[in-house]
Amino acid sequence: MQFFNINATKNTHDQELEILFKYSPFKNLESLIAQFDKIEKNGTLVMIYNLKYRLRDEQTELDFESKEDDILIRDQEVEFDRKSQFEHQSFRAYLSILYSNPRMKIYIQNKKVLTKLLERELYMTRMLKFSSSKFKNRAKQEKDAAEMELTKAKNDLREAVSALADYVNRNEKSQPPDYYIVRTKLRRNKENAEKDVAQKEKLLEKRIREVKEPKELKFIFGINIHNRDADGLFIYNSSRLIIMFEHTKNQRKFTEYRGIVGIVNVPYIVSRPTHNKQTFTDMGEQKELIRVLGEYMDFYFDSLKDSALSSEFWQTLGYKTMHPEPPSDELIFRKKRICESKICLQCDKCLKWRILRFHPDLIKEEYYKDNWTCADNTDTSAMSCDVPEKLENFKEMDYCKVRETNFKEIQVNIVTSGRQLSCQIKNGFYHNKKSDEYSKSQNSENLRNFSYFSFMKLGEKKSITKQSILYQMHLMNRFLYAERRAFHLQAADFH
């Protein structure tokens, strides 16, 4: 096996090896080459060394002893709360969700990592499409790079044309012995330069279209019933995890959102991550993406049934209280959680993902072994690696796609501690039944103490949607619940 840079000279090669032997744990070429024998056919071997050593307790910053099959960050104990997750401490847990659709085998301490297809293990999974023209910075950077490449290609073409013309002018009459060989070579250089310019022009046209075209993203939302407190947003970039457990504004504020997970895979052309893959280079676009995901999560939350995410719902799954805590490990609750969600495992041989039908063996922990293969599948129709991978499409929802309808009259009842105030909204104006006068809702005397009824601030609009009224009423009820006030808002009599 040759271990050197083919473009480097022998002196450069010797210098590189000298640096490698000086600062790495390998002191000679034989010990370095021997590491490649640990890789069976292909792959990457990562070795960790030169760890920070702490004098106060004579321990390294990473913990290799507590768990034989894992690497932990020392002194970072994770409790069951909504701010810290085990993935922040455990290298094995982090790698299990590092890729949105992993197609590889990962080993830590010679033990395989059980990777997850996170979006397939959620309950009541829904997909919403989002399209926007705001995410342009990455596309503009690609366009600028394409312009620079085209400029360079045109310069190379001019040089090739000039070199050919100059050589022909100087040697056409004398025609030295290698005249035709050199001329043919220069002509080929010119033709290759012309092809390169044509390719760069097409690439630039493509990049310009990408700047103008709206970027479409697919948001996946669902409920994590296996670990309710492992919720929030998971943002991937080209299938690689960048941000995890990011809570939206309403997730931080309202306990009803507990358990909801949002997943998005951002293409490379939309945004680019930083060098450490922990955030995106454009923080403005990152904040905008999180804001939009929060709005779409609100819409997903509103689409759930009233019984979903209630305390009774969680109790049936083994969560005894609404406090941060792990679910019960009793057999009846484990069976319930497996029945309500999907179990997805990857074959150790063909690396295909299989969605498993419920079987009593799925409750047993020993079923989830490192070398699980298609032959171990509980679904008899997919017990061979020759069977194609079948992953069902997610049920799609349309975000606020409601037909505009003119309502002649909408009656809103506001009940406050037994006292009822009735009012009407006609074409965006508030109507006081007692005085029989019309006034704009934001100037209404009777509602000045209810200024947070944002749905009444319709202004001069001539049409409103039932969806917008119901959504604003939901926000109002949520606000009143948070303020612990005895208010109830209800809409009726849509004409």
Secondary structure, DSSP 8 states (H G I E B T S, - for coil): ---S-TTS-HHHHHHHHHHHHHHSS--SHHHHHHGGGGSSSS-------S--EETTTTEESEESSS-TT--EETT----SSSS--GGGTBHHHHHHTSBSS--S--EETTEE-----GGGS-EEEEEEEEEES---HHHHHHHHHHHHHHHHHHHHHHHHHHHHHHHHHHHTTT--TTHHHHHHHHHHHHHHHHHHHHHHHHHHHHHHHHHHS-EEEEEEEEE-SSSTTS-EEEEEETTEEEEEEE--HHHHH-GGGTTEEEEEEE-TTT--B-TTSSSBS-HHHHHHHHHHHHHHHHHHHHHS-TTTTSHHHHHHTT--SSSS------HHHHHHHHHHS-EEEE-TTT--EEEE---GGGGSGGGS-TT--GGG-S-GGG-STTS-------EEE-TT----B--S-EEEEEEETTEEEEEEEETTEEEETTTTEEEEGGG-STTGGGTT-GGG--TT-S-B-HHHHHHHHHHHHHHHHHTT--EEEEEE---
